[in-house]
């Protein structure tokens, strides 16, 4: 709210908006507001624009001016905003680095380090300033420096981070996160799996902040995710699935990421954990859902379906926004068991139990059961899944919709097609995905309407559905329009779709030449691929009848799907 507009009424507001030369003029005015809260609000909105629009509107100069603001909270947000502006923000790395040494405020110094980390390798010219912060007496500043060096990919300093194990637990956890970001010294991170410190709180980046007697282990377990040769520590990670909540969450999520590399011995050990305490058994089932449970583990998973216990240890920090919500399968053993049975060899033997769970009073359990039945292709569950399309819980509607994609028929196709007009974007997208799985030619025209949907992810789902239908090529012109005018993700998908629409898609090759010089590398690269495909002749384009089904899962709460 702008005081001047409030005093002079709606008429003046309309006149001011009419005089704006660009969509960001209002934000620029807010940056000059005498109120700190308004300036901070404007900085947050500018950060949300992202690096592409930052390049388009070139707001970095106005943002950097606020690094000298009298209010440290404004300085903090200005730093964080510059960190989100990509190449434009990288122009100010020297000014950002100066805030590390010149500011007396912890929040400003930490924000400066976060900003440099977010700018990545483009901030490499000021690595010496970040290195100096590693020795700061304030653990929060030193920890932020560890993470920043990792995100900046300063691999020459991996030894420095690996040698931080004698520092405060908060700093050690951040050093693990930094080494993970640069994918170096997996040995140093893995070493922390055997470390115990009773005074620790696990506080590394993206780790749930909860009291734990095994905080360094939890930080290391989280940091190992995505690191080269992390699978060497799988045996230790399996043994960390314990009743310590932080340790269990971290180890389970990393093991799930390492699922393809787990040896038979670790899979067997996970199976033995299914007979332990419910929350530990649930964590094991969470991993087995990705690994694939063995037939001799089915009975234990079925028993787990009866447990109604829920891990609420992380509720406070996730509700406050300090950490992302835990997956339902990590909180509820019954949900984890459903997921594991859906992926298990012989899981169809417990289909009646899963079908019964479609009437559970717990919406997350109903949704998990629906997903599992879809994966197991249990035809007898179709009537209940159709009822799930009318469930009061959006999660159950989405799960039932996705599951019905495995059961193509006139009845299921018609029921799912009705959801193409649902007011919720997530539901519309899921319906398009399910119809794509069905190969529902009868509903091509209804799917094509979604090309004009106001939610870009719904447009993406519609295009991928059209690519699986023979008559989808009739809408190549609308797909080409999206390639030329839509946002980045939608544009790339449109180009990919045109490559799959046979001669109708190739007919728009000339229009795509304008995208070869697109400012976004992903768009330019995909345009080159599309034109190369078209130049290759008809044989370079897959025939529509032979196109594979496109897998697209859009979860509730996905950015861009609100409203």
Secondary structure as GFF3:
##gff-version 3
##sequence-region A 1 563
A	DSSP	alpha_helix	3	19	.	.	.	ID=ss1
A	DSSP	alpha_helix	25	31	.	.	.	ID=ss2
A	DSSP	alpha_helix	36	57	.	.	.	ID=ss3
A	DSSP	alpha_helix	60	65	.	.	.	ID=ss4
A	DSSP	three_ten_helix	66	68	.	.	.	ID=ss5
A	DSSP	alpha_helix	72	82	.	.	.	ID=ss6
A	DSSP	alpha_helix	86	90	.	.	.	ID=ss7
A	DSSP	alpha_helix	93	102	.	.	.	ID=ss8
A	DSSP	alpha_helix	106	119	.	.	.	ID=ss9
A	DSSP	three_ten_helix	120	126	.	.	.	ID=ss10
A	DSSP	alpha_helix	127	133	.	.	.	ID=ss11
A	DSSP	alpha_helix	139	151	.	.	.	ID=ss12
A	DSSP	three_ten_helix	155	157	.	.	.	ID=ss13
A	DSSP	alpha_helix	158	162	.	.	.	ID=ss14
A	DSSP	three_ten_helix	163	166	.	.	.	ID=ss15
A	DSSP	alpha_helix	169	182	.	.	.	ID=ss16
A	DSSP	alpha_helix	186	191	.	.	.	ID=ss17
A	DSSP	three_ten_helix	192	194	.	.	.	ID=ss18
A	DSSP	alpha_helix	215	224	.	.	.	ID=ss19
A	DSSP	three_ten_helix	230	233	.	.	.	ID=ss20
A	DSSP	alpha_helix	234	239	.	.	.	ID=ss21
A	DSSP	alpha_helix	245	257	.	.	.	ID=ss22
A	DSSP	three_ten_helix	259	261	.	.	.	ID=ss23
A	DSSP	alpha_helix	264	273	.	.	.	ID=ss24
A	DSSP	alpha_helix	278	291	.	.	.	ID=ss25
A	DSSP	three_ten_helix	295	297	.	.	.	ID=ss26
A	DSSP	alpha_helix	298	304	.	.	.	ID=ss27
A	DSSP	alpha_helix	315	319	.	.	.	ID=ss28
A	DSSP	alpha_helix	328	331	.	.	.	ID=ss29
A	DSSP	alpha_helix	333	342	.	.	.	ID=ss30
A	DSSP	three_ten_helix	347	350	.	.	.	ID=ss31
A	DSSP	alpha_helix	351	356	.	.	.	ID=ss32
A	DSSP	three_ten_helix	357	359	.	.	.	ID=ss33
A	DSSP	alpha_helix	363	376	.	.	.	ID=ss34
A	DSSP	three_ten_helix	379	381	.	.	.	ID=ss35
A	DSSP	alpha_helix	382	388	.	.	.	ID=ss36
A	DSSP	alpha_helix	394	404	.	.	.	ID=ss37
A	DSSP	alpha_helix	410	417	.	.	.	ID=ss38
A	DSSP	three_ten_helix	418	421	.	.	.	ID=ss39
A	DSSP	alpha_helix	425	438	.	.	.	ID=ss40
A	DSSP	three_ten_helix	441	443	.	.	.	ID=ss41
A	DSSP	alpha_helix	444	449	.	.	.	ID=ss42
A	DSSP	three_ten_helix	450	452	.	.	.	ID=ss43
A	DSSP	alpha_helix	456	466	.	.	.	ID=ss44
A	DSSP	three_ten_helix	470	475	.	.	.	ID=ss45
A	DSSP	alpha_helix	476	485	.	.	.	ID=ss46
A	DSSP	alpha_helix	488	499	.	.	.	ID=ss47
A	DSSP	alpha_helix	502	506	.	.	.	ID=ss48
A	DSSP	alpha_helix	509	512	.	.	.	ID=ss49
A	DSSP	three_ten_helix	513	517	.	.	.	ID=ss50
A	DSSP	alpha_helix	521	535	.	.	.	ID=ss51
A	DSSP	three_ten_helix	538	540	.	.	.	ID=ss52
A	DSSP	three_ten_helix	544	546	.	.	.	ID=ss53
###
